[in-house]
Amino acid sequence: MSAVAIDTEGYTAEEKDALHILPLAIVPLQTPGMRRIRLIKNARVETVVELFKDNRAGSGQIDIRAIGDYFDKSAPTFEEDRTIVEALAMELSFDVYSLRLALRSHNIKVDEAEHLRLSPQMQEKLTEYMRVFTRPLIQKVFGNETRDVSSASEIFEMFRGVDRDVALKRIKSISDALGIEMDQIPGFLEDYGDIFLSLSYFKRALEDIRPTFERFKAWTHEGIRNSHLRHNRDAMRYTDIVDTQLEEAIAFTMLRFKAFDEASQDFWKDLSEYRYAHLRRLVTSNHRTIGGILCALSVKMIRWQEDFPGESGSPNKRADWLLAEMVPGLDKIRHIQRSAPSLNSL
């Protein structure tokens, strides 16, 4: 399929940057009206089609299998488009990096530079996170240069203010260590930057989730554990299940990030083609796992904030809500964790 320039009307930067929302306007669909809807992950961590959403009518959702009831099945593009939508619906996360991989696996080419990248606003927010990964590169190339940068383009700009001969000599040592030609260094920088931009994006998502989860735990502690329900075995069991599973998911993700950081530090201490291949494989092979867990955690915390904006609610209401909205989908989080690649095998 040839590359498609996608009209950006119909979705916001927030939707594009979300883990749990896929505005179909960024996908090259041809069936009339189909690109005006979006896929979302619901509270059960299931993909559904959202036909509309507003403050008064709420969210109009249908099962992914019912999409043929709302669009013209006789349209010549319908079956091809439905195949694409159903394939994307299987993704654990709707972050732009997962979408790229999913579309590529179906031989669908999209203008990635504009439509399957994080919004400029999000990239700006990730600057501090990216500096952790670009700083060792800067030190290797520019020595004692202390300026912090967060993208490959900024690294290229630094050549204007330094001794080019010295910098080029150091870059030559990097290319030799990596087993690539000098003219392949820009490609390496772009690849390195893109990998760690995705990792920075996930790290920021986790840092947004953690304080919300701490407030959620306090909410269950205050409203259930410290209420008359403390003698209700079912209420206490469901509370324990939810708190424990979400805590384990967060801890699991943090351990993966720790492994990425250690592999990155090892790589810059002793540059080699093998170490970079290992680092790249470690991050990319865990991408779907990390995205899926963070997407599920994000959905759960968003739903809690939407249903209890004042973080109030009677003990019984809180316990009933936990059982109805939080327990469903936890099995999916456990499955993602159990299916994750072993760090020792990479």
VENJODA-V834377 format. One record per residue. N is the residue number from 1. RES is the residue in three letters. OMEGA is omega in radians with two decimals (* if undefined). Layout:
BEGIN
n = [N/N]
res = [RES/RES]
omega = [OMEGA/OMEGA]
END
This chain:
BEGIN
n = [1/2/3/4/5/6/7/8/9/10/11/12/13/14/15/16/17/18/19/20/21/22/23/24/25/26/27/28/29/30/31/32/33/34/35/36/37/38/39/40/41/42/43/44/45/46/47/48/49/50/51/52/53/54/55/56/57/58/59/60/61/62/63/64/65/66/67/68/69/70/71/72/73/74/75/76/77/78/79/80/81/82/83/84/85/86/87/88/89/90/91/92/93/94/95/96/97/98/99/100/101/102/103/104/105/106/107/108/109/110/111/112/113/114/115/116/117/118/119/120/121/122/123/124/125/126/127/128/129/130/131/132/133/134/135/136/137/138/139/140/141/142/143/144/145/146/147/148/149/150/151/152/153/154/155/156/157/158/159/160/161/162/163/164/165/166/167/168/169/170/171/172/173/174/175/176/177/178/179/180/181/182/183/184/185/186/187/188/189/190/191/192/193/194/195/196/197/198/199/200/201/202/203/204/205/206/207/208/209/210/211/212/213/214/215/216/217/218/219/220/221/222/223/224/225/226/227/228/229/230/231/232/233/234/235/236/237/238/239/240/241/242/243/244/245/246/247/248/249/250/251/252/253/254/255/256/257/258/259/260/261/262/263/264/265/266/267/268/269/270/271/272/273/274/275/276/277/278/279/280/281/282/283/284/285/286/287/288/289/290/291/292/293/294/295/296/297/298/299/300/301/302/303/304/305/306/307/308/309/310/311/312/313/314/315/316/317/318/319/320/321/322/323/324/325/326/327/328/329/330/331/332/333/334/335/336/337/338/339/340/341/342/343/344/345/346]
res = [MET/SER/ALA/VAL/ALA/ILE/ASP/THR/GLU/GLY/TYR/THR/ALA/GLU/GLU/LYS/ASP/ALA/LEU/HIS/ILE/LEU/PRO/LEU/ALA/ILE/VAL/PRO/LEU/GLN/THR/PRO/GLY/MET/ARG/ARG/ILE/ARG/LEU/ILE/LYS/ASN/ALA/ARG/VAL/GLU/THR/VAL/VAL/GLU/LEU/PHE/LYS/ASP/ASN/ARG/ALA/GLY/SER/GLY/GLN/ILE/ASP/ILE/ARG/ALA/ILE/GLY/ASP/TYR/PHE/ASP/LYS/SER/ALA/PRO/THR/PHE/GLU/GLU/ASP/ARG/THR/ILE/VAL/GLU/ALA/LEU/ALA/MET/GLU/LEU/SER/PHE/ASP/VAL/TYR/SER/LEU/ARG/LEU/ALA/LEU/ARG/SER/HIS/ASN/ILE/LYS/VAL/ASP/GLU/ALA/GLU/HIS/LEU/ARG/LEU/SER/PRO/GLN/MET/GLN/GLU/LYS/LEU/THR/GLU/TYR/MET/ARG/VAL/PHE/THR/ARG/PRO/LEU/ILE/GLN/LYS/VAL/PHE/GLY/ASN/GLU/THR/ARG/ASP/VAL/SER/SER/ALA/SER/GLU/ILE/PHE/GLU/MET/PHE/ARG/GLY/VAL/ASP/ARG/ASP/VAL/ALA/LEU/LYS/ARG/ILE/LYS/SER/ILE/SER/ASP/ALA/LEU/GLY/ILE/GLU/MET/ASP/GLN/ILE/PRO/GLY/PHE/LEU/GLU/ASP/TYR/GLY/ASP/ILE/PHE/LEU/SER/LEU/SER/TYR/PHE/LYS/ARG/ALA/LEU/GLU/ASP/ILE/ARG/PRO/THR/PHE/GLU/ARG/PHE/LYS/ALA/TRP/THR/HIS/GLU/GLY/ILE/ARG/ASN/SER/HIS/LEU/ARG/HIS/ASN/ARG/ASP/ALA/MET/ARG/TYR/THR/ASP/ILE/VAL/ASP/THR/GLN/LEU/GLU/GLU/ALA/ILE/ALA/PHE/THR/MET/LEU/ARG/PHE/LYS/ALA/PHE/ASP/GLU/ALA/SER/GLN/ASP/PHE/TRP/LYS/ASP/LEU/SER/GLU/TYR/ARG/TYR/ALA/HIS/LEU/ARG/ARG/LEU/VAL/THR/SER/ASN/HIS/ARG/THR/ILE/GLY/GLY/ILE/LEU/CYS/ALA/LEU/SER/VAL/LYS/MET/ILE/ARG/TRP/GLN/GLU/ASP/PHE/PRO/GLY/GLU/SER/GLY/SER/PRO/ASN/LYS/ARG/ALA/ASP/TRP/LEU/LEU/ALA/GLU/MET/VAL/PRO/GLY/LEU/ASP/LYS/ILE/ARG/HIS/ILE/GLN/ARG/SER/ALA/PRO/SER/LEU/ASN/SER/LEU]
omega = [-3.09/-3.14/-3.08/3.05/-3.00/3.05/-3.07/3.11/3.08/3.06/-3.11/3.08/-3.14/3.11/-3.12/-3.09/-3.04/3.06/-2.96/-3.11/3.05/3.04/-3.06/3.06/-3.13/-3.13/-3.07/3.08/-3.07/-3.11/-3.10/3.07/-3.03/-3.11/3.10/3.13/3.11/2.99/3.08/2.97/3.12/-3.06/3.10/-3.12/3.06/3.08/3.05/3.07/3.08/-3.10/3.13/3.04/3.01/-3.03/-3.08/-3.07/-3.12/-3.08/3.11/-3.02/3.05/3.07/-3.11/-3.11/-3.11/-3.05/3.13/3.13/-3.04/3.13/-3.05/-3.12/3.13/3.13/-3.07/-3.11/-2.98/-3.06/3.11/-3.14/3.12/3.10/3.13/-3.10/3.14/3.09/3.13/3.14/-3.14/-3.12/3.14/-3.12/3.12/3.05/-3.02/-3.12/3.08/-3.14/3.10/-3.11/-3.12/-3.12/3.11/-3.11/3.10/3.09/3.11/-3.12/3.14/3.10/-3.03/-3.05/-3.09/-2.92/3.14/3.00/3.09/3.13/3.08/3.14/3.13/3.14/3.09/3.14/-3.08/-3.07/-3.11/3.13/-3.10/-3.10/3.09/-3.08/-3.13/-3.10/3.12/3.08/3.12/-3.13/3.12/-3.05/-3.00/3.05/-3.05/3.10/-3.03/-3.10/3.09/3.05/-3.07/3.13/3.13/-3.12/3.10/3.10/3.12/-3.13/-3.10/3.13/-3.07/-3.04/-3.12/3.07/-3.04/-3.12/3.13/-3.13/-3.13/3.11/3.14/3.09/3.11/3.13/3.10/-3.13/3.10/-3.12/-3.11/-3.14/3.11/3.12/-3.14/-3.09/3.08/3.14/3.10/3.10/3.09/-3.13/3.12/-3.13/3.13/-3.12/-3.11/3.12/-3.06/2.96/3.10/3.12/3.10/3.09/3.13/3.12/3.13/3.11/3.13/-3.13/3.03/-3.07/-2.99/3.14/3.09/3.12/3.11/3.08/3.11/3.11/3.11/3.12/3.12/-3.13/-3.11/-2.98/-3.10/-3.08/-3.11/-3.14/3.11/-3.13/3.13/3.09/3.14/-3.04/-3.12/-3.13/3.14/-3.14/-3.14/3.10/3.11/-3.13/-3.10/-3.10/-3.09/-3.11/-3.14/3.08/3.13/3.13/3.11/3.14/3.11/-3.13/3.13/3.10/3.09/3.11/3.12/3.12/3.11/-3.13/-3.13/3.12/3.11/3.12/3.12/-3.13/-3.09/3.06/-3.07/-3.08/3.02/3.12/-3.13/-3.10/3.12/3.10/3.12/3.14/-3.11/-3.13/-3.13/-3.10/-3.04/-3.12/3.12/-3.04/-3.08/3.12/-3.10/3.14/-3.12/3.14/-3.12/3.08/-3.13/3.12/3.14/3.13/-3.12/-3.10/3.09/-3.13/3.11/-3.12/3.12/-3.08/3.12/-3.07/3.11/-3.11/3.13/3.13/3.13/3.11/-3.13/3.13/3.12/-3.12/3.12/-3.13/3.10/-3.10/-3.06/-2.98/-3.05/-3.13/3.11/-3.14/3.12/3.10/3.12/3.10/3.12/-3.13/3.12/3.13/-3.10/-3.12/-3.09/3.10/3.10/3.14/-3.10/-3.09/-3.04/*]
END
